[in-house]
Amino acid sequence: MCAWSIMHNGPGPRCLNRHLYLLMCGQDPELEGVSLEIFFDQDLKSRIEKVANCSTPQDLEEVKESLGDWIAGCGAPHIYTATLDDMTRIKNELVAHFLFHRVASVVQQFIAGMDACGQFWQMVKRFWKQFLPVFTNTGQKLTRNIFQNLFTIAWSPLGSNRRDAEEETIFLWEWWLMAIQEQEVDLTFEEVLVFVSGADCLPPLGFSQGCTVEFFDQEVGTRRLPYASTCSLSIFLPRGVKEEADFRELMDTALRGSLGFGKV
């Protein structure tokens, strides 16, 4: 179904680890920068970290004594004659083993399923660079258009007083997004996304539901700040804000006072 979707201009999975995808395409990726956080097994991570942190002859002897048989069983029998200069390569071999070779049967099932649709994976391997953003999360930087297109607006009925006030607010919302794009505001779209969703980047397969802009009325004599619901992926804006400076101050105060601001 994945291949069928892509062939008909539909979305790709965008969920494969980049290094796994490259290995599946027959490439030889640099594995030095692979984060061990991709492995959920804490014991496995600690063992690979011990190999990666091996920096003295004493460390090397301890690794050989305590982990030698395990490393050899993972496809690196040269651990017994290894020197300190070999440990980076052995660490990378362990990463490749657990990322790709150990799950080779599952990988082959995935590839067979893709190839069942007109040998699709063979084309992916041939044009692996072009298909990289289709199968992996490439960390696309948020822009005004991408961010704005995440949202639908919960308008009041056309012709109502509330609708007129909402249109004033949305005019300033769009101005504010443009100000972020042009770096006239000391904020990023990732920080605004944290405010709305709790996530600092778009999920590989997108959000499970669309984001919405909703509205509230400012009560006389009060000044409520914009707020968000990360459960419903909604941002609530005050109706009828007329001045750019007022809207900017409201949004700036709301975001900087929110939980998680500054962690992006």
SULDA-V656301 format. One line per field, one symbol per residue. phi: phi as a letter, one per 20 degrees, with the letter a starting at -180 (. if undefined). psi: psi as a letter, one per 40 degrees, with the letter a starting at -180 (. if undefined). burial: 1 if it has 24 or more other C-alpha atoms within 12 Angstrom, else 0. A space follows every 50 residues. Layout:
# SULDA-V656301
phi->???
psi->???
burial->???
This chain:
# SULDA-V656301
phi->.ffffffdmefeflcfggffgfffemecffdfefffffeeffffffffff ffefccgffffffffecgfffffencffgfdfdgfeffffgffffffefc ffdgffgfffffffffdmlfffffffdfffegfedceemgffdgffffff dddeffggneffffffffffgfgfffffffgelecebcfffffgfednde bfggdmffbfecddcbeffgncceegbcdffelcdddffmfddgffffff ffffffeefnfnee
psi->dddddddffaiidfeihdddddddeeigihedehheeehehddddddddd ddeheiddddddddddedddddeeegeeddeiideedddddddddddddd ddfdddddddddddeegffdddddddfdddededeihefhhhiddddded iihgiihheidddddddddddddddddddddefehgiiddddddddeeie ihideiieiiiihiiihhiheighiiiihedefihhihifhdhddddddd ddddddeihehee.
burial->01100000000111111111111110000010010100000001001111 11010000010011001100110101001101010011111111111111 00000000001001000001100110010011111111000111001101 10101000000100111111011111110110000011111111111111 11010000011111111000000011110100111111111001001101 11011101001000
